[in-house]
Amino acid sequence: MMMPGVVGGPRVLLRRLREVMAGPGTAQERLDRIVRNIAANMVADVCSIYLLRAGRRLELFATEGLNPDSVHKATLKVGEGLVGTIADTATPLSLPDAQAHPKFAYLPETGEEIFHSLMGVPIIRAGRVVGVLVVQNRTMREYDEDEIDAMQTIAMVLAELIGQGDLVDPAELSETEARRREPYTYDGVGLAEGLALGVAVLHEPRVAVDRLIAEDPQVELNRLAVAMSSLRKRIDAMLDDQDVLAGEQRDIIEAYRMFAHDRGWREKIEEAIKSGLTAEAAVERVQMETRARMGSITDPYLRERLSDLEDLANRLLRHLAGKTETAAGDELPDEAILVARTMGPAELLDYDRTRLKAVVLEEGSPTSHVAIVARGLGIPLVGGCERVLERVEPGDMVVADGDTGQVIFRPTPEVAAAFTENLRIRTERRAEYAQYRNMPAVSKDGVAVKLYMNAGLTVDLPHLDETGADGIGLFRTELQFMVSATMPRLATQIELYANALAAAGERPLIFRTLDVGGDKVLPYMGAQREENPALGWRAIRLVLDRPALLRYQLRALLIAGAGKVLSIMFPMVADVAEFRQARQILEVERRRLERLGRPLPQAIRVGTMLEVPALAYQLPALLPLVDFISIGSNDLLQFFFAADRGNPKVAGRYDLLAPAALKLLRDICAACTAAGVPVSLCGEMAGRPLEAMTLIGLGFRSISMNAVSIGPVKAMLRGLDVGEFRAYIDRLIDGPDRTLRGKIESFARDHGVPI
């Protein structure tokens, strides 16, 4: 049975609520009248308002339909019961039978046991939950989307009353000033490398929405149209700035422009205006919806797309308010560290990059657009600092380490001094590592090791010369696909691959074909819901099922590699038959270009990633078919130990230097070497001096890592006697130790190997 909805429509109810809020009486008396009005207009047996108090408690402040004696007595913790869940997730909840929900918590003093259906929405002010609005009915009823939308709009109006401070003192919800001034450390995620010490500047791009109810919806629709046009022109101007945007950064803003022209986004805002809201309130209303969706999405790519919409909404609000300048328009201090919940790439580009030293975000991922742009601009960025905006004040001193992901707010003088000294030492070390750039990667006893770098974006290519890397051992081609809103055109792919080959010159470069699927979702392919995406339909499995996608990419690689040595490897191969099938597709494309008279690569080398343990047991059949093998240590070892490296609860349950893992790597290396097939290892393991030292001791003579690791690993190698260390590790590897890390560290210290 459907509810009849809001009596008189949402515009009538909103006007009535505003009249009550502006009417006589205390704030409590007005709140009591408000719940009566909502209950009558929503045709609900119950309407209740819970407000947030100190200690993250939700207190029943007003009700129509529950026991009035429970007002100011009934409380729930944030996260407790259905009301607490709504506050904790900042997401609406609609249930025809609330008591059947596992989170239902019975409060006997309220008398709510006779009510079945429940619909609740968070009351949000300045981006934070300050309460919960709930309606209930005796019968089991389904609340439709229009009713939920109406309740969220009502909650926006209620937030205005709560914000006046007559019901709950705002200071009560804040930490004491003394507590707020204490040092605080976040262990976040480093998204763009680098170190910085500076003062906090809050991004704060949002415009306060004071006027909620529209006098004339048509006027508001016209204002929206003008603001939309202004916003789009501003984004177009960004794309015209050739000096700022290049490569993937340009692709990102192109995708951003597509969101600005998205008809569905604009129509949602227009619908909110037609319900009685001002243009600003309508944008904020749709923004709340976006935030609610973000909270329920785990896929990092989809979250990033919603983050772009959030950025656009903030910009649109500024255009509506006639304040087209952003927070970046303010005069930044010389050592500014920007702090924000999230940011779009366009907003980062607005800032004066000579003054901006680092960025700290509550959210963010390595493949997020803002992280890609930050890396390209050389700005350290740390993400994953939950609720950081609750801890920081403008002007606070901040230490940000994009290498480790650590952020320290208000460090003590001793910590600040220690960091400054650490920064000085790191600067000296980097200068020292730079001295190794043109030195050969050769050990003390004359063992040469090829040190390759990993890449995938245009901004990575200059690091080849800066670091003195021997080449690119892993070029991740999927990054270009992930930053584009549509499938990259053939010409676009050819340009990227040709630029990479030109940058490499005579140095080797290995292209890895598309490794998408799993947690790398392409917007134009559609997400596949899987129980375990890391072991699901991804990489070679996906493109073999959709061979046109692989053929398209291989065609671009073959054209870009004309006249050069082209090296291609396939990811996530679990069976020799998969490699045969992929290589056959490559041969089809090669013959096609040959028939068309197109110039071909001088030579084509074809290899495979070894990331699936099963493939390690097929080496006798595989080795005669491949020109090289590259071990992907990240996936191989998490599969080997059956422990997700991205899950903090289990990631520490295995050590990369455990004897079992080292035996597996040693045996693969030995088999490839005996067969005369070049073998390399790429992944995080190769970029840590201690682990790289161990790999060299196991027999690896080629490893690939992030550009920043080339210097430290080369310094380690030049201080190592490989023969002596290999004899040492051979004696240890069959022992009973759970890990060899401690003993390998002792060897390095005793023999003066810099790790």
N, C-alpha and C positions, 0 to 999 in steps of 0.2 A: 504494500500500500504506500503510495507516494504522499508526502506532505504537500499541502497546498502552497507552500512557499511563503514569501514575505508579503503580508497583506498590504496592498497599496503600492507595492514595488519598493526597491531599495532607496530610491530618491526620497520618497515620502518618509521612510524610516530615518534616513540620515538627517533630514531637516528637523524631524521631531527630536532626535537625540541632541542636535545642536541647540535647540530651544531649551531643552532640559538642562544642558550643561551651562547655558548662559542665564538660567533662571535663578530664583532665590534659594536660600538655604545653604547649609554647610556642604562641603564636598561629599561627605558620607550620605547626606539626605539626597543629593543629586544622583549619587551612584545607586541608591535604592530605587529611585524613580526610573533610572535607566534600565535596570534589570526587569522591572515590570513592563516597560514599553517593549523591550526586546522580546520577552516571553509572549506578549500579546500579538506582536506583529509577526513573529516567527511561528506562531501557533504551536508553542512548546509548553509542556507542563512545568518545566523548570528552566530558569536561566540563572547562572551563577558566575561570579567574577572572583577569581583568585589572584592575589597580587604577591609579588616576590618580596620577601623580607630578608633581613640579615641571616647569614648561615645557610643560604640557598633553600629557604623554606617558603612554601606557597600557602598563604593564609586565605581562608574564605572571607572575603570582605563584604559581599552583598549577594543575596539570593532571593529569587521568587520561586517558591515551590518546595524548597528544602526546609528543614526545621530552622526557624529564625534564631533560635537560641544557640545554634552552632556557628553563627557569624562571629568572626574573630577568635573562635576556639578551635575549629577544625583546621588542621594543617597537614601538609604532605611535603616530603622532601623532593627536590628536583630529581626526577628519575623514578620516583615512587608512584605507583598507581597510574591510571590513565592520564590524569591531569599533569602529574609529574613528568610523564613521558612526553607529553605535548611540549612542556616547557624545556625539557632536555634536548629534544630534537628540533625544536622550532618549526614543527610540521603539523598541519591539521590532522585530525583523526576523526573518522566517521564510522560508527559501529551500530548495526541494527540490534545486536545483543551484547551490550558492553560487559555484562557479568560473566560472559563466556570467554572473555579475553584473558590470557594468562597474566597480564599486567594489572588487572582489575584489583583495586584495594578498597575494601569495605570500611567506611567510616560510620559507625553505628549512630553517632550523635546527629548525623544529617538526615537520617530517615530515607536514604536514597535507594533502599533495597527494592522498592516497588517500581522503580523506573528501569526500563530495559535499553532503549536506544539512546545513544549519546553522540553528540558532535561537538568538538572543541577545536579552537584555533588559538595560536599564541598571540599575545599582545606584545608588539615589538616597537621599541622606541630607540632611535639612533643605532639601529642594527643589533640591539640586545633585547632579549625576552624580559619583560617586566611583569608579565602576568598571563593568565589564561582565561578565555571566555568560553563558557560551556552552555549548551542547551541539552535537555533530556526529555524523553517522552515515555509514558507508561507502556505503550505498544511497541512492538518491534517494527521500526520504520527505517526505510532507506532514505538518507538525505541526499538530494541530488546536487550536482555541481554548482548550479545557480545559488542554492542555499549556502553552500560552503563559501562561494565567492562573496555573497552578501555578508556572511559572518566575518570574513577577513577584512572587508571594508569597514564594518562596524568596529572591529578591533583597532583599526587605524585611528578612528575618531576617539575611542577610549584612551588610546595612548596619549592623546593631546591632553585629556583631563588628568591622567596620572602624572604626566610630565610637569604639571603645575606645582607638585610637591606638597599639596594639602593632605593627601592620603598617606603617603609614605615619604619620609624625609629622604631625598636622594643620597645624602651622606651616609645613611644607614646601609646602603647597598655597596658602598665603597669600602675598601680596606682602610684602616687608619692611616693617617699621613705618615706616621713613623714607619709602618710596614711597607708603604709604597715607596719609601725612600731607601729601603734596604737593597743591597745588591741582589741580582737575580740572574740565574744562568739557564739558558735553553740549550738542549742538545737537539738541534734540528738536523736538517739534511743540506749538505753543501750542493748547490745547484750550479754555481759558477765560481770558479776558483779565485782565490786572492784573499788578502788580509786587509783590515781597515780598523782604524780607531778614530771615532768622530762623535758628533752630537746628533741626537735623534731629531728627525723632522717627520711629523705625521703626514702621511699622504693626504688623508681627509678630502677626497674628491667630491663627497656627497654634498648636496644643497639641502638645507633644512626646508621641509615642506610645511608651511604654516597654514595655508589656505587649502582646505580639503573639499568643500562642497562647491560645486559649480553653480553660478547664477544663470548662465546660458551655455548649455553644452556645445552649441554651434561655434560660439566664440572660442571655446577651449579646443575644439577640433581644428579651427583655423590656426590657433597658436601652435598646436602640435605640428601642423603641416609646415609652417614657417621654420620651426626649430629643427625638424627632420631635414629640411632642405639645407639649412646652415650646417648641420652636423655632417651631411654627406659631402658638402663642398670642402669642409675642413679635412676630411679623410682623403679626398681627391688631391688636395694640396700636399699632403704628406707623400703621396705616391709620386708627385711631380718633383719632389726634392731628391734628385739623383745622388747628391753628395752624401745623404744620410742613409738611403736604403739601397741595398744590393743583395743579390743572392736570395737566401732563405728569408732575410728580414723583409724583403719586398714581397715575397710569396705570402708571408704572414699578414701583412697589411692588406694585400689583395683579398685574402680570406676574410679579414676584418670588414672590408668594404661590402662583401657579400652579405654579412650579417646586417649591416646598416640598411641594405636594400631589401631585407627579408620581409615579405608581405605579411606573413603570419605574425611576426613580432609586432608590427605596426597595428594590425587588426585587433590584437589583444588589448593594446593600449586604447584604441578607439572604442572598443566595447566597454571598457572601464569608464571612459568619459561619458558614454551614453547612459551609464547607470547612475550618473549624478556627480562624479568626481571631477575635480579640476585636472588639467593636463598633467601637472606635477604629481598629484596624488595618484593618478592613473599609472604613470610611469613607475612610481614607487610600489604600487599594488602589484604590477607585473614583475617587478624586481623581487618582491617577497616570494612570489611563486617560483621564480628562478632559483632563489636561495634554498627553498624547500626541496626542489628537485635535486640540487647539488648535494644536499645532505643524504640523499638515498642512493646516489650513484657512486659506485666504487671504481668504475673504469676511468683511468686518469685522462684519457683523450676526451671522453664525453664531458668530464668535469671541466676540462680546459675550455671546451667550446661554450659551456654555460658561463664560465668566468669571462669570456670575451663579451657575452651578452650583458653581464653585470657592468663591465667597463663601458659599454655603449650606453647603457641606461644612465650611468653617472654623467657621462658627457652630454646626453640629451637633457638631463635636468639642468645642467649649467647653461645650455643654450636657451632653455625655456626661461630661466631666471635672468637672462641677459648677461651672464657672467661666463663668457666663453673662455676666459683665462682659467687655468687649472692651478692646483697647488704649486705646480712648477713655475707659475708666473711670479711667485714670491721670491724675494731675494734670499737665496740659499746661503747658509754659512759655508765657509771654505771647506770644511770637512764634514759634509752632510751625510748622514746615514738614514735612508728613507725607510720608514716602517709602515706597513699596510696589511690589511687582511688578505687582499689579493690585488693583482694588477694585470691590466692588459698590456700588450706590447706597445700599443700606441701611446699609452700614458707614460711609459718609461722613456720613450723617445722625446717627450716634451721637456724633460729635465736638462739642465745645464750639466753636461757630462764632465766639465772641468772641475766642478764643485762636488758632484755626487760621487761618494767614495764606496758606497755599498748599499744593498737593499736587503731588508729583512721582511719576510712574509709569513702570515699565519698558514697559508696554503702553498701550493706550488709543487711541481714535479719536474724531473730532469728533462722531459720532453715537452714541457709547457712552453708556450710561445714566448712568454716574458723571460724564461730562462735561456732560451735560444738567443734572443736578442741581447740579453745581458752578457752572455759568453762572447758574442760577436763584438760587443762594445768594450769588453775587458772590465766589466763592473762585477765585483764579488756579490754573490747572491746566496742567501740562506733561506730555505723554506721549512715548513713543518713546525713552526713555532706557535703552537696552539694558544689562543687567547692572549697573544702578545700585547694587543692594544689595551688590555686591562692592566698591564704591568708597567707601561712606559708613559712618560710625560715628555712633551716637547722640551728639548734642551738637555735631556739626560745624556750622560756620556755612554757610549756604546762601543763594545769590542765585537767585531764580526769576523768570523773565520770561515770563508767559503770553502776552504780545503777540508776542514773537519766537520763543519756544520754547527760549531759552537758559537753562541751569542751571549755576551755578558752585558747586562744593563747595570749602570751605576757601579762599576767596579771600584773596589777600594783603591786608595793610592798605591798600595803595594802591588795589587793585581795589575793596575794600569801600567805601573813601572815595569813589572815583569813582562807584560805583553809588549810594551815598547821595546824592551831589550830583545824579546823573542822576534819581533818584527825586524829589528836591526840584524840579528843573526841570520834570519831567513833571507833577508836581502843580500847579505854577504854570501850566503851559501848559493843563492841563485846566481850571483855574479861569478862565484867559483865554478858552478856548473856550466855557466856560459863559456868558461875557458875551455871546457871539454868538447865544445861543439865541433871543432875541427880535428880533434884527436881521435885516433882509431879506437874502436871498442874491442880492446885486446887485454887479456888478463896478464898478471905478472909473469906467468909461465908461457905466454905466447899463444893462448887459445883465443881465437877470434869468434865473436858472437855478433850476429846481426840484430841490431836494435831498431825495430820498426815502430811506427806510431799508428794509433787508431784514428780514424777520421770519418766524416759523413756529411759535413757541411762545407760550404765555400769558405766560411770564416776559419776553418781548421787548417786550410792549405798553407798559409804563411808559416805555420809552426814547423813545417818540414825544414826550411832553411834556418829558422831561429834555433832549433834544437840540434841540428846536425843528424837527424834520424836517417837511417839507411834506406828508408822508403816507407810506404804505407802498407802495413800487413793486414789491415782490415778497414775497408771503406764500406760503411753501413748505408746502403742505398735507400733503405726504407725511410730515413729521416726526411728526405725530400717529399715523399708521398704523405708523410704524417703532418707536415706543416701546410699542405695545400688543401683547400676546401673541395677541389675536384681532382680527378686523375691528372697528374702532370702530363702535358702533351709530349709527343715524341721529340719535338725540337727542343723542349725544355730539358728533357732528360739527356739528350745528346750533348747539349751545352754544358751541363754540370759534369758529365763524365769526361768530356774533352778538356775542360778546364782543369780537372783533377789530374789527368794524364800529362797535361802541359806543365803543371806545377811540379809533378814528380820528375819530369825530364827523363834521364836514363835510369833513375832509381825504380825499383819494383813497386808495383801498386796492385793490390788484390781487391777486386770488387766482390762483395758478398751480395747475392741476389736477395730479393725481397724477403725479409724476416718479419712478416706482419701476422696478425691474428693474436690470440691470447690476450695480453693486456695492451697490445698495439692495434687499436681499432681504427680503420680508415673510415671517414664519415660517408664516403660514397660507396661503401661495400655493405654497410649494415652490420651491427654487432650480433654475434652468435652467443646465446646464453649457454655456458658450459660449466659443469661442476668443477673441473680443474683445467682452466684455460692453458696453463703452462704445458700440460700434457695433451692438449687438444688439437684442434684444427688450426694449425699455424705453419708458417715458414714453407718448407718444401711440400708439405702435405696440402696446403691450401692452393699453391700455384700449380701443382700437378692435377688437382681437381678442376682448376680454372686455367688451363694451359695458355689461353689467349693473353692472360696477364703476364705470364712468364715470357712468352714469345715477344710481346711488345717491349719488355725491358731488355731482353737479350738482343733484339734488333737495334735498340738505341746504343747498347754497349758495343756491338760490332761496328756500327757506323762511326761512333766516337773513337774507336781504337784503330781506325784505318792507318796502315803503315807502321803501327807500333806493336809491341808485345802486349797482348791483352790477357790478363789473368782473372779468371772467374771461379768463384766457389759457391757451392750450394749449402744452405743451412739446414740443420735439424734432420739430416739424413739418418734413418734408423735401419735401412736395409739396402743392400747392394742394388737391388732391383730399382729402388727409387733413384739412385745415382744414374743408373743406365738410362732410365726414362728421361731424366732431366738433360742428360748429355745428348740424347737423341733429339730433343727439342732444339737444343743449341745447334746441332748439325743441320736441322731443317732450315733454320734461319740463315745459317751460313751459306747453304746451297742456294737459297732464295736470292740473297744479295749477289752471289756469284752469277746467277742467271741474268740478273738485272744489270750486270756489268759494273756494280758498285765496288769501289776499292775496299779491300779487306785488311784485317790486321796482318802484320808481318808474321806473327805466330800467335796461337791461342793455347794457353795453358789452363787446364780445367782441374779443379780440386774440390774437396769437400770439407766442411766443418765436421769435426768429431765431437759431438755434444751428447750423443745418446750412448749409454754404456753398451747396448746391444751391438753397436757397430764395431766396438773394440774387439769383439769376438768373431768378426767377419773379415779381419785384415788380410788373411791369405787370399780371399776372393777379391777384395777391394783394391789392394795395392797395385796389381798389374793394370788397373783401369784409370788410375789417377796420376796427375802430374805433381801433386803436392797434397799435404794434409795440414789443416790448422785445427788445433784442439781449442774448443771453446770452454775454458775452465769454469766459467760462471755456471752454465747449465749442466755441464758434465758432472761436476762434483755435487751440485744440489740433487741431481737425479741419483747419483751414486750413493749418497747418504740418506736419500729420501727425506730431506729437510729443506723447506723453502727458505732460501736466503733472504727473501723479502719479509718474512714473518719473524718479528723480533722474539717471539716466544720459543722458536726452534732454531733460529739462524745461528745461535751460539753453541749448538749441540754438537757441532763438528768443527774440526780445525783443518785448514788447508794443508797443514804440515803433519797430518796424521799418517802413520806408516802405510795404512791401507791405500790411501789416496796416492801417496808417493809411489807405491809399487805399481799401481795402475798406470800412472803417467810414465814411469820408467819403462814398463813393458811395451807401451805403445811406441815410445821414442825408439827403443831398441829394434822393434820389428820394422819400423819405417826406415831406419838407418841401414839395417841389414838388406833391405830390398832396394836401397838406393833412391828412396822417395823422400824429398825434403819434407821436414816436419817442423811446425812452429806452434807456439801457444799464444793465444790472445785472451785478454780478460784481465780482471782486477789483480789476479795473482801475479801476472807478469810485471805489473807496475810498482810492486813493493820490493824494495831492495833485498829484504831477507828472503822472501819467497822466490824472487828472481835468482838469487844466489843458489837456492836449493834446486831450481829448475836446471840451472847450468851444471850443477853437480850431478844431476840425473842424466845428463847427456844432451840437453837441448842446446842448439847453437843458433837458434832464431826465436825471438820472442817479440810480441807486439803489445804496446801499452798506450795510455794516454800521453799526450805530448809533454805534460808537466813532469812525467816520471822519467823521461829519457836521461836527463842530467844526473839525478841521484843513482839510477841503475848503472849508468856508465862509470860513475865515480866508484861504485861498489866493485864493478868488474875489474877495473884497473888496479884495485888493491887486493884482488883475490888470486891465490894460487889454486887453480882449478884441480890440478892433479892431486894435491894434498887434500883438498876438501872432498873430492870424489871418493878417495880411499876412506875418509872419515865417515861419510854418510853411508857408504856401502856396509860398514860394520854395524851401523845403527838400525838400518831399515827393517831388518828381520827381528828386531828385539821386541820386548813386551810393552814398550812405552805407548801411552795413548796418543801422545803428540811428541814430535821432535823439536818443537819450537824453542824450548828453553836451551837444549843442548846446541842447537845451531846458532842461537844468539851468543852462547858462551864461546863457541869456536870463533865467531866473528870478532868478539871483543879481544880474545886472546891473540888473534893474528892481525889485529889492526885493520880489519875490513870495515869500511864506513857503511853502516846500515841505517 
